[in-house]
């Protein structure tokens, strides 16, 4: 990792890290979609993969606009979250498919919250750096990810996944 001398360097490092986080989250989200039994959950996870790819593309464009390359960074935070998602939502022994669906939602939301935090931080830094166009891109990514997270909560609560898992 190159020396981080100022907020702009920190911002670009954050973009690279979030790109890596998104990239790592896609395979486990695809696996959770395949494992999900609830049709709404399966559909929401598949839509999330599409949204995550869009987030990756946005991070790549932002980095390129500042002469940076997203390659080479590895987000260890997301690595841990992916490992936990596999362990607790996919590799566990579930006596009931509704319980597994509830676990899938919980693990997905952990992945999403990491992204929401990352996008929000980058947006704040972009504003501080007077990068208003970047801030708009990051605001859209934050809103989209937060919307997906809220949709998962609706599936869990109003959609009956948590009730069925009791």
DSSP file (Angstrom, degrees, kcal/mol; ACC not computed):
  #  RESIDUE AA STRUCTURE BP1 BP2  ACC     N-H-->O    O-->H-N    N-H-->O    O-->H-N    TCO  KAPPA ALPHA  PHI   PSI    X-CA   Y-CA   Z-CA
    1    1 A X              0   0    0      0, 0.0     3,-0.1     0, 0.0     2,-0.1   0.000 360.0 360.0 360.0 135.4    0.0    0.0    0.0
    2    2 A X        -     0   0    0      1,-0.1     2,-0.1     7,-0.1    11,-0.0  -0.350 360.0 -85.2 -72.0 156.0    1.3    3.5   -0.9
    3    3 A X        -     0   0    0      1,-0.1     2,-0.7    -2,-0.1    -1,-0.1  -0.396  37.6-136.7 -63.1 134.8    1.8    6.0    1.8
    4    4 A X        +     0   0    0      1,-0.2    -1,-0.1    -2,-0.1     3,-0.1  -0.863  31.8 166.9 -97.9 112.9   -1.4    7.9    2.6
    5    5 A X        +     0   0    0     -2,-0.7     2,-0.3     1,-0.1    -1,-0.2   0.679  57.9   0.9-101.4 -22.2   -0.4   11.6    2.9
    6    6 A X  S  > S-     0   0    0      1,-0.0     4,-2.2     0, 0.0     5,-0.2  -0.898  84.5 -79.8-157.0 179.6   -3.8   13.4    2.9
    7    7 A X  H  > S+     0   0    0     -2,-0.3     4,-2.8     1,-0.2     5,-0.2   0.845 123.2  57.0 -62.4 -34.8   -7.5   13.0    2.7
    8    8 A X  H  > S+     0   0    0      2,-0.2     4,-2.5     1,-0.2    -1,-0.2   0.924 108.2  47.0 -63.5 -43.3   -7.5   12.6   -1.1
    9    9 A X  H  > S+     0   0    0      2,-0.2     4,-2.4     1,-0.2    -2,-0.2   0.914 113.2  49.1 -62.2 -42.1   -5.1    9.6   -0.7
   10   10 A X  H  X S+     0   0    0     -4,-2.2     4,-2.3     2,-0.2    -2,-0.2   0.899 110.1  52.1 -63.8 -40.8   -7.3    8.2    2.0
   11   11 A X  H  X S+     0   0    0     -4,-2.8     4,-2.1     2,-0.2    -2,-0.2   0.933 111.0  45.9 -59.6 -49.4  -10.4    8.7   -0.2
   12   12 A X  H  X S+     0   0    0     -4,-2.5     4,-2.0     1,-0.2    -2,-0.2   0.880 111.5  52.1 -65.8 -37.5   -8.8    6.8   -3.1
   13   13 A X  H  X S+     0   0    0     -4,-2.4     4,-2.4     1,-0.2    -1,-0.2   0.901 109.0  51.8 -62.5 -40.0   -7.6    4.0   -0.8
   14   14 A X  H  X S+     0   0    0     -4,-2.3     4,-2.6     2,-0.2    -2,-0.2   0.878 106.7  52.6 -64.1 -38.9  -11.2    3.8    0.4
   15   15 A X  H  X S+     0   0    0     -4,-2.1     4,-2.3     2,-0.2    -1,-0.2   0.932 111.0  47.0 -61.8 -45.4  -12.6    3.5   -3.1
   16   16 A X  H  X S+     0   0    0     -4,-2.0     4,-2.2     1,-0.2    -2,-0.2   0.910 112.4  50.1 -62.3 -43.0  -10.2    0.7   -3.8
   17   17 A X  H  X S+     0   0    0     -4,-2.4     4,-2.4     1,-0.2    58,-0.2   0.913 111.4  47.7 -63.2 -43.4  -11.1   -1.1   -0.6
   18   18 A X  H  X S+     0   0    0     -4,-2.6     4,-2.6     2,-0.2    -1,-0.2   0.860 108.4  55.1 -69.3 -34.4  -14.8   -0.8   -1.2
   19   19 A X  H  X S+     0   0    0     -4,-2.3     4,-2.5    -5,-0.2    -1,-0.2   0.944 110.5  46.3 -58.9 -47.2  -14.3   -2.1   -4.8
   20   20 A X  H  X S+     0   0    0     -4,-2.2     4,-2.4     2,-0.2    -2,-0.2   0.903 110.7  53.1 -62.1 -41.9  -12.6   -5.2   -3.3
   21   21 A X  H  X S+     0   0    0     -4,-2.4     4,-1.8     2,-0.2    -2,-0.2   0.933 110.7  46.6 -59.8 -46.6  -15.4   -5.5   -0.7
   22   22 A X  H  X S+     0   0    0     -4,-2.6     4,-1.3     1,-0.2    -2,-0.2   0.934 111.3  51.9 -60.9 -46.0  -18.0   -5.5   -3.4
   23   23 A X  H  X S+     0   0    0     -4,-2.5     4,-0.6     1,-0.2     3,-0.3   0.893 111.5  46.7 -59.0 -41.7  -16.1   -8.0   -5.5
   24   24 A X  H  X S+     0   0    0     -4,-2.4     4,-0.7     1,-0.2    -1,-0.2   0.809 108.1  56.5 -70.9 -29.8  -15.7  -10.4   -2.6
   25   25 A X  H  X S+     0   0    0     -4,-1.8     4,-2.1    -5,-0.2    -1,-0.2   0.749  91.4  72.8 -76.9 -22.4  -19.4  -10.2   -1.6
   26   26 A X  H  X S+     0   0    0     -4,-1.3     4,-2.6    -3,-0.3     5,-0.2   0.943  94.4  47.8 -62.0 -52.1  -20.8  -11.2   -5.0
   27   27 A X  H  X S+     0   0    0     -4,-0.6     4,-2.2     1,-0.2    -1,-0.2   0.906 114.8  45.7 -59.0 -40.8  -19.9  -15.0   -4.9
   28   28 A X  H  X S+     0   0    0     -4,-0.7     4,-2.5     2,-0.2    -1,-0.2   0.873 112.2  51.5 -71.2 -33.8  -21.3  -15.5   -1.4
   29   29 A X  H  X S+     0   0    0     -4,-2.1     4,-2.2     2,-0.2    -2,-0.2   0.907 110.0  49.8 -66.7 -39.8  -24.5  -13.5   -2.3
   30   30 A X  H  X S+     0   0    0     -4,-2.6     4,-2.0     2,-0.2    -2,-0.2   0.913 111.4  49.3 -61.9 -42.2  -24.9  -15.7   -5.3
   31   31 A X  H  X S+     0   0    0     -4,-2.2     4,-1.8    -5,-0.2    -2,-0.2   0.896 110.4  50.0 -64.6 -40.2  -24.5  -18.8   -3.2
   32   32 A X  H  X S+     0   0    0     -4,-2.5     4,-1.9     2,-0.2    -1,-0.2   0.878 108.0  54.1 -66.3 -36.3  -27.0  -17.5   -0.6
   33   33 A X  H  < S+     0   0    0     -4,-2.2    -2,-0.2     1,-0.2    -1,-0.2   0.911 109.4  47.9 -62.6 -41.6  -29.5  -16.8   -3.5
   34   34 A X  H  < S+     0   0    0     -4,-2.0    -1,-0.2     1,-0.2    -2,-0.2   0.859 114.8  46.2 -66.4 -34.3  -29.1  -20.4   -4.6
   35   35 A X  H  < S+     0   0    0     -4,-1.8    -2,-0.2    -5,-0.2    -1,-0.2   0.746  89.2 104.0 -80.5 -24.2  -29.6  -21.7   -1.1
   36   36 A X     <  -     0   0    0     -4,-1.9    62,-0.1     1,-0.1    61,-0.0  -0.313  47.4-171.3 -63.8 138.5  -32.6  -19.5   -0.3
   37   37 A X        +     0   0    0     60,-0.3     2,-0.3     5,-0.0    -1,-0.1   0.757  62.6  87.9 -98.7 -32.2  -36.0  -21.2   -0.3
   38   38 A X  S  > S-     0   0    0     59,-0.2     4,-2.7     1,-0.1     5,-0.2  -0.551  72.8-144.0 -70.5 125.7  -38.2  -18.1    0.0
   39   39 A X  H  > S+     0   0    0     -2,-0.3     4,-2.4     1,-0.2     5,-0.2   0.876  98.5  50.2 -62.0 -40.5  -38.9  -16.8   -3.5
   40   40 A X  H  > S+     0   0    0      2,-0.2     4,-2.4     1,-0.2    -1,-0.2   0.900 112.1  48.3 -65.4 -39.5  -38.9  -13.2   -2.5
   41   41 A X  H  > S+     0   0    0      2,-0.2     4,-2.6     1,-0.2     5,-0.2   0.936 110.7  50.2 -64.8 -47.0  -35.6  -13.6   -0.7
   42   42 A X  H  X S+     0   0    0     -4,-2.7     4,-2.1     1,-0.2    -2,-0.2   0.923 113.1  46.8 -56.6 -46.4  -34.0  -15.4   -3.7
   43   43 A X  H  X S+     0   0    0     -4,-2.4     4,-2.3     1,-0.2    -1,-0.2   0.898 111.3  51.0 -63.7 -42.3  -35.2  -12.6   -6.0
   44   44 A X  H  X S+     0   0    0     -4,-2.4     4,-2.0     1,-0.2    -2,-0.2   0.893 110.3  49.3 -64.5 -39.8  -33.9   -9.9   -3.6
   45   45 A X  H  X S+     0   0    0     -4,-2.6     4,-1.8     2,-0.2    -1,-0.2   0.899 110.2  50.6 -66.5 -40.1  -30.5  -11.6   -3.4
   46   46 A X  H  X S+     0   0    0     -4,-2.1     4,-1.5    -5,-0.2    -2,-0.2   0.907 111.0  48.9 -63.3 -41.1  -30.2  -11.9   -7.2
   47   47 A X  H  X S+     0   0    0     -4,-2.3     4,-2.4     1,-0.2    -1,-0.2   0.867 107.0  57.3 -64.7 -35.9  -31.1   -8.2   -7.5
   48   48 A X  H  X S+     0   0    0     -4,-2.0     4,-2.8     1,-0.2    -1,-0.2   0.883 101.3  55.1 -63.1 -38.7  -28.5   -7.4   -4.9
   49   49 A X  H  X S+     0   0    0     -4,-1.8     4,-2.2     2,-0.2    -1,-0.2   0.924 108.9  48.4 -60.2 -43.5  -25.8   -9.1   -7.0
   50   50 A X  H  X S+     0   0    0     -4,-1.5     4,-1.8     1,-0.2    -2,-0.2   0.929 112.9  47.7 -61.9 -45.2  -26.8   -6.8   -9.9
   51   51 A X  H  X S+     0   0    0     -4,-2.4     4,-2.1     1,-0.2    -2,-0.2   0.870 109.7  52.7 -64.2 -37.3  -26.6   -3.8   -7.7
   52   52 A X  H  X S+     0   0    0     -4,-2.8     4,-2.4     2,-0.2    -1,-0.2   0.893 107.0  52.2 -66.7 -39.3  -23.3   -4.8   -6.2
   53   53 A X  H  X S+     0   0    0     -4,-2.2     4,-2.3     1,-0.2    -1,-0.2   0.896 108.9  51.0 -62.2 -38.7  -21.8   -5.1   -9.7
   54   54 A X  H  X S+     0   0    0     -4,-1.8     4,-2.2     2,-0.2    -2,-0.2   0.894 108.7  51.9 -64.4 -39.4  -23.1   -1.6  -10.4
   55   55 A X  H  X S+     0   0    0     -4,-2.1     4,-2.4     2,-0.2    -2,-0.2   0.905 108.7  50.5 -62.2 -41.9  -21.4   -0.4   -7.2
   56   56 A X  H  X S+     0   0    0     -4,-2.4     4,-2.5     2,-0.2    -2,-0.2   0.925 109.5  50.4 -60.5 -45.0  -18.1   -2.0   -8.4
   57   57 A X  H  X S+     0   0    0     -4,-2.3     4,-2.3     1,-0.2    -1,-0.2   0.889 109.8  51.3 -62.0 -38.9  -18.4   -0.2  -11.7
   58   58 A X  H  X S+     0   0    0     -4,-2.2     4,-2.6     2,-0.2    -1,-0.2   0.919 110.2  48.3 -63.9 -43.3  -19.0    3.1  -10.0
   59   59 A X  H  X S+     0   0    0     -4,-2.4     4,-2.6     1,-0.2    -2,-0.2   0.897 110.9  51.5 -64.1 -39.5  -15.9    2.6   -7.8
   60   60 A X  H  X S+     0   0    0     -4,-2.5     4,-2.4     2,-0.2    -1,-0.2   0.915 111.7  46.5 -63.4 -42.6  -13.9    1.7  -10.8
   61   61 A X  H  X S+     0   0    0     -4,-2.3     4,-2.2     2,-0.2    -2,-0.2   0.902 112.1  50.2 -66.9 -41.8  -15.0    4.9  -12.6
   62   62 A X  H  X S+     0   0    0     -4,-2.6     4,-0.8     2,-0.2    -2,-0.2   0.938 112.4  47.2 -62.4 -45.3  -14.4    7.1   -9.6
   63   63 A X  H ><>S+     0   0    0     -4,-2.6     5,-2.9     1,-0.2     3,-1.3   0.942 112.2  49.6 -60.5 -47.3  -10.9    5.7   -9.2
   64   64 A X  H ><5S+     0   0    0     -4,-2.4     3,-1.9     1,-0.3    -1,-0.2   0.863 102.9  60.8 -61.3 -36.8  -10.1    6.1  -12.9
   65   65 A X  H 3<5S+     0   0    0     -4,-2.2    -1,-0.3     1,-0.3    -2,-0.2   0.733 109.6  43.7 -63.0 -21.0  -11.3    9.7  -12.9
   66   66 A X  T <<5S-     0   0    0     -3,-1.3    -1,-0.3    -4,-0.8    -2,-0.2   0.175 123.3-103.6-108.9  15.4   -8.6   10.4  -10.3
   67   67 A X  T < 5S+     0   0    0     -3,-1.9     2,-0.3     1,-0.3    -3,-0.2   0.712  80.7 127.9  73.9  20.6   -5.9    8.4  -12.1
   68   68 A X      < -     0   0    0     -5,-2.9     2,-0.4    -6,-0.2    -1,-0.3  -0.731  50.9-140.3-109.8 159.3   -6.1    5.5   -9.7
   69   69 A X        -     0   0    0     -2,-0.3   -53,-0.1     2,-0.1    -9,-0.0  -0.963   5.0-149.8-118.9 134.3   -6.5    1.8  -10.4
   70   70 A X    >   +     0   0    0     -2,-0.4     3,-1.0   -10,-0.1   -50,-0.1   0.631  65.1 108.1 -78.0 -13.1   -8.7   -0.4   -8.2
   71   71 A X  T 3   +     0   0    0      1,-0.2    -2,-0.1   -52,-0.0     3,-0.1  -0.282  69.0  31.0 -66.5 148.3   -6.6   -3.5   -8.8
   72   72 A X  T 3  S+     0   0    0      1,-0.3     2,-0.3   -56,-0.0    -1,-0.2   0.178  84.3 115.3  96.5 -16.7   -4.4   -4.9   -6.0
   73   73 A X    <   -     0   0    0     -3,-1.0     2,-0.4   -57,-0.1    -1,-0.3  -0.659  43.6-166.0 -86.9 142.6   -6.4   -3.9   -3.0
   74   74 A X        -     0   0    0     -2,-0.3     2,-0.9    -3,-0.1   -57,-0.1  -0.965  14.2-142.7-131.3 116.9   -7.9   -6.7   -0.8
   75   75 A X     >  -     0   0    0     -2,-0.4     4,-1.6   -58,-0.2     5,-0.1  -0.666  14.4-174.1 -81.4 107.3  -10.5   -5.8    1.8
   76   76 A X  H  > S+     0   0    0     -2,-0.9     4,-1.9     2,-0.2    -1,-0.2   0.788  81.4  61.7 -73.6 -27.2   -9.8   -7.9    4.9
   77   77 A X  H  > S+     0   0    0      1,-0.2     4,-1.8     2,-0.2    -1,-0.2   0.947 108.3  41.5 -62.1 -47.9  -13.0   -6.7    6.6
   78   78 A X  H  > S+     0   0    0      1,-0.2     4,-2.9     2,-0.2     5,-0.3   0.850 107.6  62.7 -69.0 -33.0  -15.2   -8.1    3.9
   79   79 A X  H  X S+     0   0    0     -4,-1.6     4,-2.1     1,-0.2    -1,-0.2   0.930 106.7  45.0 -55.1 -45.4  -13.1  -11.2    3.8
   80   80 A X  H  X S+     0   0    0     -4,-1.9     4,-2.4     2,-0.2    -1,-0.2   0.899 112.3  50.6 -65.5 -42.0  -14.1  -11.9    7.4
   81   81 A X  H  X S+     0   0    0     -4,-1.8     4,-2.4     2,-0.2    -2,-0.2   0.885 110.2  49.9 -65.1 -37.8  -17.8  -11.1    6.7
   82   82 A X  H  X S+     0   0    0     -4,-2.9     4,-2.5     2,-0.2    -1,-0.2   0.917 110.0  50.8 -65.1 -43.2  -17.8  -13.4    3.7
   83   83 A X  H  X S+     0   0    0     -4,-2.1     4,-2.4    -5,-0.3    -2,-0.2   0.922 111.9  47.6 -59.8 -44.3  -16.3  -16.2    5.8
   84   84 A X  H  X S+     0   0    0     -4,-2.4     4,-3.1     2,-0.2     5,-0.3   0.894 109.9  52.7 -64.3 -40.8  -18.9  -15.6    8.5
   85   85 A X  H  X>S+     0   0    0     -4,-2.4     4,-2.2     2,-0.2     5,-0.7   0.919 111.2  46.6 -62.3 -43.4  -21.7  -15.6    5.9
   86   86 A X  I  X>S+     0   0    0     -4,-2.5     5,-2.7     3,-0.2     4,-1.2   0.939 116.5  45.0 -63.0 -45.6  -20.5  -18.9    4.5
   87   87 A X  I  <5S+     0   0    0     -4,-2.4     5,-0.2    -5,-0.2    -2,-0.2   0.927 123.6  31.9 -64.2 -46.7  -20.2  -20.4    8.0
   88   88 A X  I  <5S+     0   0    0     -4,-3.1    -1,-0.2    -5,-0.2    -2,-0.2   0.650 130.6  28.4 -94.1 -16.4  -23.5  -19.2    9.5
   89   89 A X  I  <5S+     0   0    0     -4,-2.2    -3,-0.2    -5,-0.3    15,-0.2   0.642 131.6  21.9-116.2 -20.2  -25.8  -19.1    6.4
   90   90 A X  I  <<S+     0   0    0     -4,-1.2    -3,-0.2    -5,-0.7    -4,-0.1   0.752 122.8  40.6-119.2 -36.7  -24.5  -21.8    4.1
   91   91 A X  S   <S+     0   0    0     -5,-2.7    -4,-0.2    -6,-0.2    -3,-0.1   0.564  88.9 104.9 -96.4  -9.0  -22.4  -24.4    5.9
   92   92 A X  S    S-     0   0    0     -6,-0.3     2,-0.9    -5,-0.2    -4,-0.1  -0.224  79.0-110.3 -68.5 161.8  -24.5  -24.7    9.1
   93   93 A X        -     0   0    0      2,-0.0     2,-0.5     7,-0.0    -1,-0.1  -0.844  39.4-170.1 -94.3 106.4  -26.8  -27.7    9.7
   94   94 A X        -     0   0    0     -2,-0.9     3,-0.1     1,-0.1     4,-0.0  -0.872  21.0-167.2-105.1 124.2  -30.3  -26.4    9.4
   95   95 A X  S    S+     0   0    0     -2,-0.5     2,-0.4     1,-0.2    -1,-0.1   0.648  82.6  37.4 -77.7 -16.0  -33.2  -28.5   10.5
   96   96 A X  S  > S-     0   0    0      1,-0.1     4,-1.6    69,-0.0     3,-0.4  -0.999  70.4-141.8-142.4 134.0  -35.6  -26.1    8.8
   97   97 A X  H  > S+     0   0    0     -2,-0.4     4,-2.3     1,-0.2   -60,-0.3   0.797 103.6  59.5 -66.6 -27.9  -35.3  -24.2    5.5
   98   98 A X  H  > S+     0   0    0      2,-0.2     4,-2.1     1,-0.2    67,-0.3   0.873 103.3  51.8 -67.6 -35.6  -37.0  -21.1    7.1
   99   99 A X  H  > S+     0   0    0     -3,-0.4     4,-2.1     2,-0.2    -2,-0.2   0.909 109.5  49.7 -65.6 -41.5  -34.3  -20.9    9.7
  100  100 A X  H  X S+     0   0    0     -4,-1.6     4,-2.7     1,-0.2    -2,-0.2   0.914 108.3  52.8 -64.1 -41.2  -31.7  -21.0    7.0
  101  101 A X  H  X S+     0   0    0     -4,-2.3     4,-2.3     1,-0.2    -1,-0.2   0.903 108.5  50.6 -60.5 -39.8  -33.5  -18.2    5.2
  102  102 A X  H  X S+     0   0    0     -4,-2.1     4,-2.1    59,-0.2    -1,-0.2   0.898 111.2  48.8 -63.2 -39.7  -33.5  -16.1    8.4
  103  103 A X  H  X S+     0   0    0     -4,-2.1     4,-2.5     2,-0.2     5,-0.2   0.886 108.7  53.4 -66.0 -39.0  -29.8  -16.8    8.7
  104  104 A X  H  X S+     0   0    0     -4,-2.7     4,-2.8     2,-0.2     5,-0.2   0.926 108.5  49.4 -62.0 -45.1  -29.2  -15.8    5.1
  105  105 A X  H  X S+     0   0    0     -4,-2.3     4,-2.5     1,-0.2    -2,-0.2   0.939 111.3  49.6 -59.9 -46.8  -31.0  -12.5    5.6
  106  106 A X  H  X S+     0   0    0     -4,-2.1     4,-1.5     1,-0.2    -2,-0.2   0.920 114.1  44.2 -59.6 -45.2  -28.9  -11.7    8.7
  107  107 A X  H  X S+     0   0    0     -4,-2.5     4,-1.8     2,-0.2    -1,-0.2   0.892 111.8  52.7 -69.7 -38.8  -25.6  -12.5    7.0
  108  108 A X  H  X S+     0   0    0     -4,-2.8     4,-2.6    -5,-0.2    -1,-0.2   0.926 107.3  53.2 -59.3 -43.6  -26.6  -10.5    3.9
  109  109 A X  H  X S+     0   0    0     -4,-2.5     4,-2.6     1,-0.2    -1,-0.2   0.838 104.4  55.1 -65.4 -31.6  -27.4   -7.5    6.0
  110  110 A X  H  X S+     0   0    0     -4,-1.5     4,-1.5     2,-0.2    -1,-0.2   0.918 109.9  46.5 -64.1 -42.0  -24.0   -7.7    7.6
  111  111 A X  H  X S+     0   0    0     -4,-1.8     4,-1.6     1,-0.2    -2,-0.2   0.932 113.8  48.6 -62.5 -45.4  -22.4   -7.5    4.2
  112  112 A X  H  X S+     0   0    0     -4,-2.6     4,-2.9     1,-0.2    -2,-0.2   0.884 106.9  55.0 -64.5 -39.7  -24.8   -4.6    3.2
  113  113 A X  H  X S+     0   0    0     -4,-2.6     4,-2.3     1,-0.2    -1,-0.2   0.863 104.7  54.2 -65.2 -34.2  -24.1   -2.6    6.3
  114  114 A X  H  X S+     0   0    0     -4,-1.5     4,-2.3     2,-0.2    -1,-0.2   0.935 111.6  45.1 -61.2 -45.3  -20.3   -2.8    5.6
  115  115 A X  H  X S+     0   0    0     -4,-1.6     4,-3.2     2,-0.2     5,-0.3   0.913 110.8  52.9 -65.8 -43.1  -21.0   -1.3    2.1
  116  116 A X  H  X S+     0   0    0     -4,-2.9     4,-2.5     1,-0.2    -1,-0.2   0.932 111.4  46.8 -58.0 -45.8  -23.4    1.3    3.5
  117  117 A X  H  X S+     0   0    0     -4,-2.3     4,-2.4     2,-0.2    -1,-0.2   0.921 113.7  48.6 -61.9 -44.7  -20.8    2.5    5.9
  118  118 A X  H  X S+     0   0    0     -4,-2.3     4,-2.4     2,-0.2    -2,-0.2   0.937 113.2  45.4 -62.4 -48.5  -18.1    2.5    3.2
  119  119 A X  H  X S+     0   0    0     -4,-3.2     4,-2.5     1,-0.2    -1,-0.2   0.916 113.2  51.1 -62.2 -42.6  -20.2    4.5    0.7
  120  120 A X  H  X S+     0   0    0     -4,-2.5     4,-2.1    -5,-0.3    -1,-0.2   0.906 110.8  47.5 -62.9 -42.7  -21.3    6.9    3.4
  121  121 A X  H  X S+     0   0    0     -4,-2.4     4,-2.3     2,-0.2    -1,-0.2   0.934 112.6  48.9 -63.1 -46.6  -17.7    7.6    4.6
  122  122 A X  H  X S+     0   0    0     -4,-2.4     4,-2.8     1,-0.2    -2,-0.2   0.889 109.2  53.3 -61.8 -38.6  -16.5    8.1    1.0
  123  123 A X  H  X S+     0   0    0     -4,-2.5     4,-2.4     2,-0.2    -1,-0.2   0.924 108.4  49.8 -61.9 -44.2  -19.4   10.4    0.3
  124  124 A X  H  X S+     0   0    0     -4,-2.1     4,-2.1     1,-0.2    -2,-0.2   0.914 113.1  46.5 -61.2 -42.8  -18.4   12.6    3.4
  125  125 A X  H  X S+     0   0    0     -4,-2.3     4,-2.1     2,-0.2    -2,-0.2   0.908 109.6  53.7 -66.6 -40.9  -14.8   12.7    2.2
  126  126 A X  H  <>S+     0   0    0     -4,-2.8     5,-3.2     1,-0.2    -2,-0.2   0.916 109.6  48.8 -59.8 -42.7  -15.8   13.5   -1.4
  127  127 A X  H ><5S+     0   0    0     -4,-2.4     3,-1.7     1,-0.2    -1,-0.2   0.931 110.3  50.4 -61.8 -44.6  -17.9   16.5   -0.1
  128  128 A X  H 3<5S+     0   0    0     -4,-2.1    -1,-0.2     1,-0.3    -2,-0.2   0.838 111.1  49.6 -62.5 -32.7  -14.9   17.7    2.1
  129  129 A X  T 3<5S-     0   0    0     -4,-2.1    -1,-0.3    -5,-0.1    -2,-0.2   0.340 116.6-116.3 -86.7   6.2  -12.7   17.4   -1.0
  130  130 A X  T < 5 +     0   0    0     -3,-1.7     2,-0.8     1,-0.2    -3,-0.2   0.855  68.7 142.9  58.6  38.0  -15.2   19.4   -3.1
  131  131 A X     >< +     0   0    0     -5,-3.2     4,-2.5     1,-0.2     5,-0.2  -0.636  15.8 165.1-103.6  70.7  -15.8   16.4   -5.4
  132  132 A X  H  > S+     0   0    0     -2,-0.8     4,-1.9     1,-0.2    -1,-0.2   0.843  71.6  52.5 -63.4 -36.4  -19.5   17.0   -5.8
  133  133 A X  H  > S+     0   0    0      2,-0.2     4,-1.7     1,-0.2    -1,-0.2   0.912 111.3  47.5 -65.4 -40.8  -19.9   14.7   -8.8
  134  134 A X  H  > S+     0   0    0      1,-0.2     4,-2.6     2,-0.2     5,-0.2   0.924 108.9  54.8 -62.7 -44.1  -18.3   11.9   -6.8
  135  135 A X  H  X S+     0   0    0     -4,-2.5     4,-2.4     1,-0.2    -1,-0.2   0.867 106.0  52.3 -59.4 -37.1  -20.5   12.6   -3.8
  136  136 A X  H  X S+     0   0    0     -4,-1.9     4,-2.1     2,-0.2    -1,-0.2   0.914 109.9  48.1 -65.4 -42.6  -23.6   12.2   -6.1
  137  137 A X  H  X S+     0   0    0     -4,-1.7     4,-2.1     1,-0.2    -2,-0.2   0.922 114.7  46.0 -61.9 -44.7  -22.4    8.8   -7.3
  138  138 A X  H  X S+     0   0    0     -4,-2.6     4,-2.5     2,-0.2    -2,-0.2   0.846 109.3  54.7 -69.9 -34.2  -21.7    7.7   -3.7
  139  139 A X  H  X S+     0   0    0     -4,-2.4     4,-2.6    -5,-0.2    -1,-0.2   0.914 109.1  48.5 -63.6 -42.6  -25.0    9.1   -2.5
  140  140 A X  H  X S+     0   0    0     -4,-2.1     4,-2.5     2,-0.2    -2,-0.2   0.914 112.1  48.7 -63.3 -43.4  -26.8    7.0   -5.1
  141  141 A X  H  X S+     0   0    0     -4,-2.1     4,-2.3     2,-0.2     5,-0.2   0.904 112.2  48.9 -64.5 -41.1  -24.8    3.9   -4.2
  142  142 A X  H  X S+     0   0    0     -4,-2.5     4,-2.7     2,-0.2     5,-0.2   0.946 112.9  47.2 -61.9 -48.6  -25.5    4.4   -0.5
  143  143 A X  H  X S+     0   0    0     -4,-2.6     4,-2.4     1,-0.2    -2,-0.2   0.901 112.3  49.8 -61.9 -42.5  -29.2    4.9   -1.1
  144  144 A X  H  X S+     0   0    0     -4,-2.5     4,-1.9     2,-0.2    -1,-0.2   0.913 113.5  45.1 -63.6 -43.7  -29.4    1.8   -3.4
  145  145 A X  H  X S+     0   0    0     -4,-2.3     4,-2.1     2,-0.2    -2,-0.2   0.903 113.1  50.3 -68.2 -40.8  -27.6   -0.4   -0.8
  146  146 A X  H  X S+     0   0    0     -4,-2.7     4,-2.6    -5,-0.2    -2,-0.2   0.890 108.1  54.0 -63.8 -38.6  -29.7    0.9    2.0
  147  147 A X  H  X S+     0   0    0     -4,-2.4     4,-2.2    -5,-0.2    -1,-0.2   0.909 108.1  49.5 -61.5 -42.7  -32.9    0.2    0.0
  148  148 A X  H  X S+     0   0    0     -4,-1.9     4,-1.8     2,-0.2    -1,-0.2   0.888 110.3  51.0 -62.9 -39.3  -31.8   -3.4   -0.5
  149  149 A X  H  X S+     0   0    0     -4,-2.1     4,-1.8     2,-0.2    -2,-0.2   0.922 110.3  48.4 -63.7 -45.3  -31.1   -3.7    3.2
  150  150 A X  H  X S+     0   0    0     -4,-2.6     4,-2.0     1,-0.2    -2,-0.2   0.877 108.2  55.3 -63.1 -37.2  -34.6   -2.3    4.1
  151  151 A X  H  X S+     0   0    0     -4,-2.2     4,-2.2     1,-0.2    -1,-0.2   0.892 105.6  52.2 -62.9 -39.2  -36.1   -4.7    1.5
  152  152 A X  H  X S+     0   0    0     -4,-1.8     4,-2.5     1,-0.2    -1,-0.2   0.894 106.9  52.8 -63.9 -38.9  -34.5   -7.6    3.4
  153  153 A X  H  X S+     0   0    0     -4,-1.8     4,-2.9     1,-0.2     5,-0.4   0.907 108.6  50.5 -62.6 -40.5  -36.0   -6.4    6.6
  154  154 A X  H  X>S+     0   0    0     -4,-2.0     5,-3.0     2,-0.2     4,-0.6   0.903 110.1  49.5 -63.6 -41.1  -39.4   -6.4    5.0
  155  155 A X  H  <5S+     0   0    0     -4,-2.2     6,-1.7     3,-0.2    -2,-0.2   0.913 114.9  45.5 -63.2 -41.7  -38.9  -10.0    3.8
  156  156 A X  H  <5S+     0   0    0     -4,-2.5     6,-2.6     5,-0.2     7,-0.5   0.923 129.1  21.7 -67.2 -44.7  -37.8  -11.0    7.2
  157  157 A X  H ><5S+     0   0    0     -4,-2.9     3,-0.6    -5,-0.2     6,-0.2   0.954 137.1  23.4 -92.8 -65.7  -40.6   -9.3    9.2
  158  158 A X  T 3<5S+     0   0    0     -4,-0.6    -3,-0.2    -5,-0.4    -4,-0.1   0.815 120.7  58.4 -74.6 -29.7  -43.6   -8.6    6.9
  159  159 A X  T 3 <S-     0   0    0     -5,-3.0    -1,-0.2    -6,-0.2    -4,-0.2   0.581 109.9-123.0 -77.6  -8.8  -42.7  -11.4    4.5
  160  160 A X  S <> S+     0   0    0     -3,-0.6     4,-2.7    -6,-0.3     5,-0.2   0.498  72.8 126.1  88.4   4.1  -42.9  -13.9    7.3
  161  161 A X  H  > S+     0   0    0     -6,-1.7     4,-1.7     1,-0.2   -59,-0.2   0.952  80.3  43.6 -62.2 -47.9  -39.4  -15.4    7.1
  162  162 A X  H  > S+     0   0    0     -6,-2.6     4,-0.7     1,-0.2    -1,-0.2   0.905 114.5  50.1 -64.9 -39.9  -38.7  -14.7   10.8
  163  163 A X  H >4 S+     0   0    0     -7,-0.5     3,-0.9    -6,-0.2    -1,-0.2   0.923 111.4  48.5 -63.7 -43.7  -42.2  -15.9   11.9
  164  164 A X  H 3< S+     0   0    0     -4,-2.7    -1,-0.2     1,-0.2    -2,-0.2   0.810 106.2  58.7 -66.3 -28.5  -41.8  -19.1    9.9
  165  165 A X  H 3<        0   0    0     -4,-1.7    -1,-0.2   -67,-0.3    -2,-0.2   0.668 360.0 360.0 -76.2 -15.5  -38.4  -19.7   11.5
  166  166 A X    <<        0   0    0     -3,-0.9    -1,-0.3    -4,-0.7    -2,-0.1   0.536 360.0 360.0 -63.4 360.0  -39.8  -19.7   15.0
